[in-house]
């Protein structure tokens, strides 16, 4: 998981957004396959991934990821932020 996240961050810095998205997706699959007690970073991870899409105006993708965050970690402080992003997207 950590290697995939690191690769995604590097690809993000290189502006290789499609590749970064794919790396985040792979890391997500590894993270969610771990036992629940090992998924403590899940909300932060999904938020980081969603912001990648949002910042590059890929709003459909960011909406999908922010919804995933709200569904999988509804009690997270980041879920509140995700709801705000989703509300902004709805207004567009």
C-alpha positions as CSV (number, residue, x, y, z in Angstrom):
1,X,0.0,0.0,0.0
2,X,2.7,2.5,1.0
3,X,4.7,1.9,-2.1
4,X,1.6,2.4,-4.3
5,X,0.8,5.6,-2.4
6,X,4.3,6.8,-2.8
7,X,4.3,6.1,-6.6
8,X,0.9,7.9,-6.9
9,X,2.4,11.0,-5.2
10,X,5.5,11.0,-7.4
11,X,3.3,10.6,-10.5
12,X,1.2,13.5,-9.3
13,X,4.2,15.7,-8.9
14,X,5.2,14.8,-12.4
15,X,1.7,15.9,-13.6
16,X,1.1,12.3,-14.9
17,X,-2.5,12.5,-13.6
18,X,-3.9,9.3,-15.4
19,X,-0.9,7.3,-14.1
20,X,-1.3,8.8,-10.6
21,X,-5.0,7.9,-10.6
22,X,-4.1,4.3,-11.6
23,X,-1.5,4.1,-8.8
24,X,-4.0,5.4,-6.3
25,X,-6.5,2.8,-7.5
26,X,-4.0,0.0,-7.0
27,X,-3.0,1.2,-3.6
28,X,-6.6,1.5,-2.6
29,X,-7.2,-2.2,-3.6
30,X,-4.3,-3.2,-1.4
31,X,-5.4,-1.0,1.5
32,X,-9.0,-2.2,1.5
33,X,-7.9,-5.9,1.3
34,X,-6.2,-5.4,4.7
35,X,-8.0,-6.1,8.0
36,X,-10.2,-3.2,9.1
37,X,-7.9,-2.4,12.0
38,X,-5.1,-1.8,9.4
39,X,-7.2,0.7,7.4
40,X,-6.7,3.7,9.7
41,X,-5.5,5.9,6.9
42,X,-8.4,5.1,4.5
43,X,-10.2,8.4,4.9
44,X,-7.0,10.5,4.4
45,X,-6.0,8.3,1.5
46,X,-9.3,8.6,-0.4
47,X,-9.4,12.4,0.3
48,X,-5.9,12.8,-1.1
49,X,-6.9,10.8,-4.2
50,X,-10.2,12.8,-4.6
51,X,-8.3,16.1,-4.4
52,X,-6.0,15.0,-7.2
53,X,-9.0,14.8,-9.5
54,X,-10.7,17.9,-8.1
55,X,-7.5,20.0,-8.5
56,X,-7.2,18.9,-12.2
57,X,-10.9,19.6,-12.9
58,X,-11.9,16.0,-13.2
59,X,-15.0,16.6,-11.3
60,X,-16.9,13.4,-12.2
61,X,-14.0,11.4,-10.8
62,X,-13.6,13.5,-7.7
63,X,-17.3,13.2,-7.0
64,X,-17.0,9.5,-7.2
65,X,-14.1,9.5,-4.8
66,X,-15.7,12.0,-2.3
67,X,-18.8,9.8,-2.3
68,X,-16.7,6.8,-1.6
69,X,-15.1,8.6,1.4
70,X,-18.5,9.6,2.8
71,X,-19.9,6.0,2.4
72,X,-16.8,4.3,3.8
73,X,-15.9,6.7,6.6
74,X,-19.0,8.8,7.4
75,X,-17.8,9.8,10.8
76,X,-14.5,11.1,9.6
77,X,-13.8,14.9,9.8
78,X,-12.8,14.5,6.1
79,X,-16.3,13.2,5.3
80,X,-17.6,16.6,6.2
81,X,-15.2,18.2,3.8
82,X,-16.1,15.7,1.1
83,X,-19.8,16.6,1.5
84,X,-18.9,20.3,0.9
85,X,-17.0,19.4,-2.3
86,X,-20.0,17.3,-3.4
87,X,-22.3,20.2,-2.7
88,X,-20.1,22.6,-4.7
89,X,-20.0,20.1,-7.6
90,X,-23.8,19.8,-7.5
91,X,-24.1,23.6,-7.8
92,X,-22.0,23.7,-11.0
